[in-house]
């Protein structure tokens, strides 16, 4: 049977072995740290990394903003094209031959609106497009209006009393109410 020695000598041997292992690990760590300090490209890259990340973030935000802008422009262009088609269809309906009684009602409504804007009691002249001259009958003219010379308008009427003029032609009404009908069409389109 072989005697290994005292417990104290075994502990001392284990301590020496552990101390040697600690020294070996410390040397490896020191060598790795020295290599890391000598490796300049990594140090430079690490220094300007936040700047590169910030620049990449700016480029990404700019690209997204540009894409968003292009999408909005395309959507706006599509909406405007749709509105123009609706306007053209509306013009065709208002200017079309249509039913004579419907044109007469519209002309009467616009003539009455014009009369409300002029001083009460004064005689007025009403001018319409050559196509609508047959609509100027006694019922429309009444006691206050007389037929004036035809006007080159798409429809509607122009009513005069002295120096005062109320232009209720289709062209003028379209211009006068453009903000309102554009807003209504934009709502109808869904934007």
For each residue, the residues with C-beta under 8 A, 3 or more apart:
1:
2:
3:
4: 10
5: 9 10
6: 9 10
7: 10 11
8: 11 12
9: 5 6 12 13
10: 4 5 6 7 13 14
11: 7 8 14 15
12: 8 9 15 16
13: 9 10 16 17
14: 10 11 17 18
15: 11 12 18 19
16: 12 13 19 20
17: 13 14 20 21
18: 14 15 21 22
19: 15 16 22 23
20: 16 17 23 24
21: 17 18 24 25
22: 18 19 25 26
23: 19 20 26 27
24: 20 21 27 28
25: 21 22 28 29
26: 22 23 29 30
27: 23 24 30 31
28: 24 25 31 32
29: 25 26 32 33
30: 26 27 33 34
31: 27 28 34 35
32: 28 29 35 36
33: 29 30 36 37
34: 30 31 37 38
35: 31 32 38 39
36: 32 33 39 42
37: 33 34 43
38: 34 35
39: 35 36 42 43
40: 43 44
41: 44 45
42: 36 39 45 46
43: 37 39 40 46 47
44: 40 41 47 48
45: 41 42 48 49
46: 42 43 49
47: 43 44
48: 44 45 51 52
49: 45 46 52 53
50: 53 54
51: 48 54 55
52: 48 49 55 56
53: 49 50 56 57
54: 50 51 57 58
55: 51 52 58 59
56: 52 53 59 60
57: 53 54 60 61
58: 54 55 61 62
59: 55 56 62 63
60: 56 57 63 64
61: 57 58 64 65
62: 58 59 65 66
63: 59 60 66 67
64: 60 61 67 68
65: 61 62 68 69
66: 62 63 69 70
67: 63 64 70 71
68: 64 65 71 72
69: 65 66 72 73
70: 66 67 73 74
71: 67 68 74 75
72: 68 69 75 76
73: 69 70 76 77
74: 70 71 77 78
75: 71 72 78 79 191
76: 72 73 79 80
77: 73 74 80 81
78: 74 75 81 82
79: 75 76 82 83 186 189 191
80: 76 77 83 84
81: 77 78 84 85
82: 78 79 85 86 189
83: 79 80 86 87 182 185 186 189
84: 80 81 87 88
85: 81 82 88 89
86: 82 83 89 90 185
87: 83 84 90 91 185
88: 84 85 91 92
89: 85 86 92 93
90: 86 87 93 94
91: 87 88 94 95 154 170
92: 88 89 95 96
93: 89 90 96 98
94: 90 91 106 154 155 170
95: 91 92 154 155 170
96: 92 93
97:
98: 93 102 103
99: 102 103
100: 103 104 135
101: 104 105
102: 98 99 105 106
103: 98 99 100 106 107 132 135 155
104: 100 101 107 108 135 140
105: 101 102 108 109
106: 94 102 103 109 110 155 156
107: 103 104 110 111 128 132 135 140 155 156 157
108: 104 105 111 112 140
109: 105 106 112 113
110: 106 107 113 114 156 157 168 173
111: 107 108 114 115 126 140 145 157 159 168
112: 108 109 115 116
113: 109 110 116 117 166 168
114: 110 111 117 118 124 126 157 159 166 168
115: 111 112 118 124 144 145 159
116: 112 113
117: 113 114 166
118: 114 115 122 124 159 161 164 166
119: 122 161 164
120:
121: 144
122: 118 119 144 161 162
123: 144 145 146 161
124: 114 115 118 144 145 146 159 160 161
125: 145 146 147 148 159 160 161
126: 111 114 136 140 141 145 146 147 148 157 158 159
127: 147 148 149 150 151 157 158 159 160
128: 107 132 133 135 136 150 151 153 155 156 157 158
129: 132 133 150 151 152 153 154 155
130: 133 150
131: 155
132: 103 107 128 129 135 136 155 157
133: 128 129 130 136 147 150
134: 137
135: 100 103 104 107 128 132 140
136: 126 128 132 133 140 141 147
137: 134 140 141
138: 141 142
139: 142
140: 104 107 108 111 126 135 136 137 145
141: 126 136 137 138 145 146 147
142: 138 139 145
143:
144: 115 121 122 123 124
145: 111 115 123 124 125 126 140 141 142 159
146: 123 124 125 126 141
147: 125 126 127 133 136 141
148: 125 126 127 158 160
149: 127
150: 127 128 129 130 133
151: 127 128 129 158 169
152: 129
153: 128 129 156 158 169 170 171
154: 91 94 95 129 169 170 171
155: 94 95 103 106 107 128 129 131 132 169 170
156: 106 107 110 128 153 168 169 170 171 172 173
157: 107 110 111 114 126 127 128 132 168 169
158: 126 127 128 148 151 153 165 166 167 168 169
159: 111 114 115 118 124 125 126 127 145 165 166 168
160: 124 125 127 148 164 165 166
161: 118 119 122 123 124 125 164
162: 122
163:
164: 118 119 160 161
165: 158 159 160
166: 113 114 117 118 158 159 160
167: 158 172
168: 110 111 113 114 156 157 158 159 172 173
169: 151 153 154 155 156 157 158 172 173
170: 91 94 95 153 154 155 156 173 174
171: 153 154 156 174 175
172: 156 167 168 169 175 176
173: 110 156 168 169 170 176 177
174: 170 171 177 178 181
175: 171 172 178
176: 172 173
177: 173 174 180 181
178: 174 175 181 182
179: 182 183
180: 177 183 184
181: 174 177 178 184 185
182: 83 178 179 185 186
183: 179 180 186 187
184: 180 181 187 188
185: 83 86 87 181 182 188 189
186: 79 83 182 183 189 191
187: 183 184 190 191
188: 184 185
189: 79 82 83 185 186
190: 187
191: 75 79 186 187
